[in-house]
């Protein structure tokens, strides 16, 4: 196999494993709300996003497009 194909295969594998497979997960993240330039406070008050990912606080969850979360870490 040509060595130039390996980076292409790694790229395809990485992005294929990062796709959302759960329909509920897709429904809980609004990509229009993602704000990579958001300035959030540094207070650690963990929240569990509806996508089962822990966020340091609600501001960080919101800036990642997560609009439904519960207080505390995911179990």
N, C-alpha and C positions, 0 to 999 in steps of 0.2 A: 504494500500500500504506500502510496506517495506520502511523504512527510508533510506536505502542504494540506493534506486532507484532515489531519489530526485536529488542527485548530477549528476547522469547520465542524467536525463531529462534536467537539467539546462545546461549541457555541450552540448547536442544535440540541444537545443533551441538556445544557443549562436552561435554556428557555423552554424546553418541553417539560421539564420537571417543575418549573415555576408557574405553570398555568393553573388556574383555579379549577378544581374538579367538583367541588361541592356547590350546588346551585344556591344554597343559603348563604355561602360565603360571598358569592358574587352580589347577592342582594344587599349585603350589609356594608359594602364598601362602594362609595360613590366617587369614581375617578375624577369627576368635575370638582370635588371638594379638596383634592390633594393640593397642598400648598407647600412646596419644598423650601420656600423662603420665609415660612412662618417663624415668628420669634415666640418661643414658649418659655414659661417660667421653669426653673430648675428644681422645683419642689417634687420630691418623690412621693407620689400618691398613686400607686399602681392601679390600672384598670385592665379588665379583660375584654378585649374586643370581641364582637360577635363572630369574628373570623378565628377565634381561639388563639390570638396572639396577645402577649402581655405588652402594655405600653406604660412608660414611666408616669404619665399623668393624662388627664383628659385632653389637654391641649395638644399633646403629641398624637394622641389617637385621632383627634379631629383633623389635624394637619395631614394625617395619612389617609384621610377620606373615610375613616370609620365613624359612623354616626350613631351606632348602637353599641353600648358597652356597659359593663357592670363594675362596681367598685371592687377592688381587690385583684389579686393575681388569678390567672386561670388555673383550674384544678386538673 
